[in-house]
């Protein structure tokens, strides 16, 4: 008996990241070559025309797995019986906009979307927030869907994880699949902590491998603190400076990998999930951790040792998340 098609809702589907996502999802790169999909493209009214153009192109591709495409500006239509939701569309930070203004603007987007998910989505809905500030937008969406288990809501830090792996491949002369055990902790912001203390390359400790290549442990630690961590955290700004616009293909790729590993399983990656108090992170914050999945959602990998250096960096990023949560609470959203 054939598996029923999975309904996937993509918000901001007429934008660049949405466009980069659609064709790969329809081709089976996210859920696999044997899972049919129905796509629902949610846009604001002025973005509907662009999404309709993408829908025409999807039809012209004649993907065997794609059963239907529907474009709408109504969240209740978009999320009806959805099994997976990728919340991509968000309000970008404009000139002179304070972070509190950004949080308020996005609360007006992710609150109603969360409410629609709670009202009409499938019972097994899984939601990944891509639009920034992703962690707190996920917190808002989850709070707006109180009848949906909060662990169904996650935020994307797989892009940061991939960026960190990419930096290590250059530094170590390794392939990406030769590096394991890297973790992104905290917020998807400049305060995040890309942590290599448990990472390995070809079975060897990454820190030891760096020390061998750079001339000692002190040189390796200096490179991590002064080059690696800042570059991973600010990679998005670097791409805007060089490319003239923000990350698109890499963000879409990370979103696909995030959902794929959530659904198919993985022994280790990074994702922002709702904290249950692991590693001292206040319960309820949407924080990035090292996670695993058996195909039924991400779970925090517990029991990892953290030295004082790691603890301080994690605490600083968690403090930023708590400040964002408090700012949203002051708006009466939570």
LUMZAPA-977846 format. One line per field, with one value per residue (C-alpha): residue number from 1; residue in one letter; x, y, z. Coordinates in steps of 0.05 Angstrom, whole numbers, plus 5000, padded with zeros to 4 digits. Example, Ala and Ser with C-alpha at 12.3 -4.5 7.8 and 13.67 -1.06 7.14 Angstrom:
nr = (1 2) $
rest = (A S) $
c1 = (5246 5273) $
c2 = (4910 4979) $
c3 = (5156 5143) $
This chain:
nr = (1 2 3 4 5 6 7 8 9 10 11 12 13 14 15 16 17 18 19 20 21 22 23 24 25 26 27 28 29 30 31 32 33 34 35 36 37 38 39 40 41 42 43 44 45 46 47 48 49 50 51 52 53 54 55 56 57 58 59 60 61 62 63 64 65 66 67 68 69 70 71 72 73 74 75 76 77 78 79 80 81 82 83 84 85 86 87 88 89 90 91 92 93 94 95 96 97 98 99 100 101 102 103 104 105 106 107 108 109 110 111 112 113 114 115 116 117 118 119 120 121 122 123 124 125 126 127 128 129 130 131 132 133 134 135 136 137 138 139 140 141 142 143 144 145 146 147 148 149 150 151 152 153 154 155 156 157 158 159 160 161 162 163 164 165 166 167 168 169 170 171 172 173 174 175 176 177 178 179 180 181 182 183 184 185 186 187 188 189 190 191 192 193 194 195 196 197 198 199 200 201 202 203 204 205 206 207 208 209 210 211 212 213 214 215 216 217 218 219 220 221 222 223 224 225 226 227 228 229 230 231 232 233 234 235 236 237 238 239 240 241 242 243 244 245 246 247 248 249 250 251 252 253 254 255 256 257 258 259 260 261 262 263 264 265 266 267 268 269 270 271 272 273 274 275 276 277 278 279 280 281 282 283 284 285 286 287 288 289 290 291 292 293 294 295 296 297 298 299 300 301 302 303 304 305 306 307 308 309 310 311 312 313 314 315 316 317 318 319 320 321 322 323 324 325 326 327 328 329 330 331 332 333 334) $
rest = (X X X X X X X X X X X X X X X X X X X X X X X X X X X X X X X X X X X X X X X X X X X X X X X X X X X X X X X X X X X X X X X X X X X X X X X X X X X X X X X X X X X X X X X X X X X X X X X X X X X X X X X X X X X X X X X X X X X X X X X X X X X X X X X X X X X X X X X X X X X X X X X X X X X X X X X X X X X X X X X X X X X X X X X X X X X X X X X X X X X X X X X X X X X X X X X X X X X X X X X X X X X X X X X X X X X X X X X X X X X X X X X X X X X X X X X X X X X X X X X X X X X X X X X X X X X X X X X X X X X X X X X X X X X X X X X X X X X X X X X X X X X X X X X X X X X X X X X X X X X X X X X X X X X X X X X X X X X X X X X X X X X X X X X X X X X X X X) $
c1 = (5000 5029 5049 5001 5031 5060 5033 5090 5077 5130 5120 5152 5151 5158 5224 5294 5302 5233 5249 5313 5275 5216 5249 5294 5236 5194 5252 5253 5317 5285 5239 5269 5254 5192 5151 5102 5090 5038 5064 5027 5060 5041 5056 5034 4987 5042 5084 5030 5046 5118 5096 5047 5105 5144 5084 5082 5155 5143 5088 5136 5187 5137 5166 5138 5134 5097 5022 4999 5019 4973 4988 4951 4956 4911 4949 4888 4889 4964 4972 4909 4931 5004 5054 5116 5121 5181 5171 5218 5184 5203 5210 5283 5317 5312 5355 5349 5307 5322 5321 5258 5224 5246 5218 5152 5146 5160 5113 5059 5079 5097 5041 4985 5022 5031 4957 4939 4984 4951 4882 4888 4955 4961 4969 5041 5062 5135 5156 5224 5234 5284 5265 5306 5311 5297 5302 5254 5208 5202 5187 5131 5101 5103 5070 5015 4999 4990 4956 5015 5072 5128 5180 5149 5178 5252 5295 5350 5422 5443 5469 5517 5536 5551 5590 5633 5646 5665 5717 5747 5753 5797 5839 5849 5850 5792 5726 5661 5642 5708 5688 5639 5618 5616 5562 5529 5504 5458 5426 5429 5465 5535 5534 5529 5584 5612 5643 5697 5715 5680 5693 5736 5769 5786 5779 5828 5809 5799 5836 5896 5894 5893 5951 5992 5979 5985 6045 6018 5957 5964 5963 5903 5864 5883 5858 5792 5781 5806 5789 5742 5689 5681 5681 5627 5584 5591 5591 5523 5548 5610 5567 5525 5588 5617 5555 5513 5455 5442 5453 5402 5425 5463 5404 5357 5405 5411 5335 5329 5382 5350 5283 5315 5354 5295 5253 5305 5349 5420 5468 5492 5479 5459 5389 5353 5301 5258 5301 5279 5334 5392 5461 5430 5392 5327 5268 5227 5280 5292 5366 5415 5446 5480 5421 5405 5344 5316 5268 5217 5244 5307 5332 5388 5451 5464 5524 5576 5631 5639 5701 5699 5713 5654 5608 5621 5607 5543 5519 5529 5488 5433 5430 5416 5360 5331 5333 5296 5244 5235 5227 5173 5139 5138 5098 5046 5060 5082) $
c2 = (5000 5068 5117 5177 5241 5289 5360 5409 5483 5534 5606 5662 5614 5669 5692 5670 5616 5590 5586 5549 5499 5482 5443 5402 5382 5364 5322 5281 5308 5324 5264 5212 5183 5144 5197 5236 5309 5363 5433 5492 5559 5614 5686 5755 5785 5823 5760 5714 5728 5707 5642 5629 5635 5584 5538 5542 5522 5464 5440 5446 5402 5344 5316 5245 5255 5321 5311 5383 5455 5506 5580 5620 5681 5649 5612 5568 5543 5536 5495 5452 5380 5399 5347 5391 5466 5508 5578 5617 5685 5736 5811 5830 5882 5949 6012 6042 5984 5963 5889 5901 5929 5868 5821 5859 5856 5782 5768 5794 5741 5680 5687 5681 5626 5587 5595 5569 5509 5495 5500 5460 5424 5349 5317 5297 5366 5384 5456 5486 5561 5589 5663 5704 5715 5641 5617 5668 5664 5590 5606 5653 5603 5547 5591 5608 5534 5511 5446 5424 5392 5444 5394 5395 5465 5474 5528 5524 5522 5469 5525 5547 5474 5466 5531 5507 5440 5478 5519 5457 5422 5479 5481 5406 5385 5339 5322 5342 5269 5258 5307 5289 5311 5387 5425 5493 5519 5577 5628 5634 5700 5727 5700 5627 5579 5531 5478 5429 5401 5335 5336 5286 5283 5214 5187 5238 5296 5359 5400 5352 5353 5429 5430 5385 5429 5497 5485 5468 5471 5546 5561 5516 5550 5619 5600 5574 5637 5690 5661 5601 5621 5694 5673 5620 5668 5725 5684 5711 5782 5761 5732 5795 5837 5793 5771 5833 5794 5743 5668 5632 5565 5547 5565 5524 5466 5469 5470 5408 5372 5392 5361 5301 5282 5295 5247 5195 5197 5218 5202 5275 5344 5413 5441 5492 5456 5473 5465 5418 5445 5407 5436 5489 5523 5552 5509 5534 5572 5550 5537 5502 5438 5377 5331 5263 5233 5163 5189 5214 5283 5314 5299 5334 5292 5294 5279 5318 5352 5427 5465 5535 5566 5531 5544 5619 5623 5581 5622 5687 5662 5635 5702 5734 5684 5699 5774 5763 5720 5776 5828 5787 5776 5851 5855 5809 5754 5699) $
c3 = (5000 4980 5034 5033 5007 5058 5058 5066 5079 5061 5083 5045 4987 4935 4964 4946 4999 4986 4911 4926 4970 4926 4870 4915 4959 4898 4872 4936 4966 5033 5047 5000 4932 4954 4991 4950 4970 4966 4970 5001 4987 5036 5018 5037 4984 4948 4944 4916 4843 4852 4887 4830 4781 4821 4820 4744 4741 4788 4741 4682 4718 4720 4784 4795 4871 4868 4873 4878 4890 4922 4931 4984 5029 5082 5138 5153 5082 5080 5143 5135 5151 5141 5165 5157 5159 5140 5166 5120 5112 5165 5172 5159 5201 5167 5174 5243 5269 5340 5359 5400 5338 5298 5351 5352 5276 5274 5332 5285 5234 5275 5326 5275 5238 5303 5318 5249 5259 5325 5293 5229 5221 5223 5292 5275 5249 5253 5246 5230 5234 5184 5186 5235 5293 5285 5358 5386 5326 5340 5413 5391 5343 5394 5448 5398 5388 5460 5440 5397 5436 5439 5418 5349 5340 5322 5293 5242 5265 5215 5171 5226 5236 5162 5161 5219 5184 5121 5159 5190 5123 5099 5162 5166 5093 5106 5072 5107 5118 5156 5211 5266 5335 5322 5359 5354 5422 5437 5391 5316 5322 5331 5403 5381 5402 5350 5394 5370 5438 5422 5347 5311 5243 5215 5286 5316 5362 5321 5373 5370 5294 5293 5343 5297 5236 5270 5314 5383 5428 5442 5368 5357 5413 5387 5317 5346 5388 5339 5271 5272 5322 5297 5224 5234 5275 5225 5161 5140 5143 5104 5049 5045 5038 4983 4946 4956 4985 5040 5041 4998 4971 5034 5078 5036 5036 5112 5120 5076 5116 5182 5162 5128 5190 5236 5193 5173 5235 5251 5308 5315 5287 5313 5319 5362 5404 5464 5526 5582 5626 5593 5608 5653 5596 5624 5608 5550 5512 5440 5443 5397 5424 5396 5379 5352 5320 5311 5258 5309 5325 5353 5424 5460 5468 5542 5586 5548 5588 5583 5605 5634 5566 5534 5593 5590 5516 5522 5581 5542 5483 5529 5564 5496 5484 5553 5538 5472 5508 5560 5506 5472 5539 5548 5483 5513 5463 5511) $
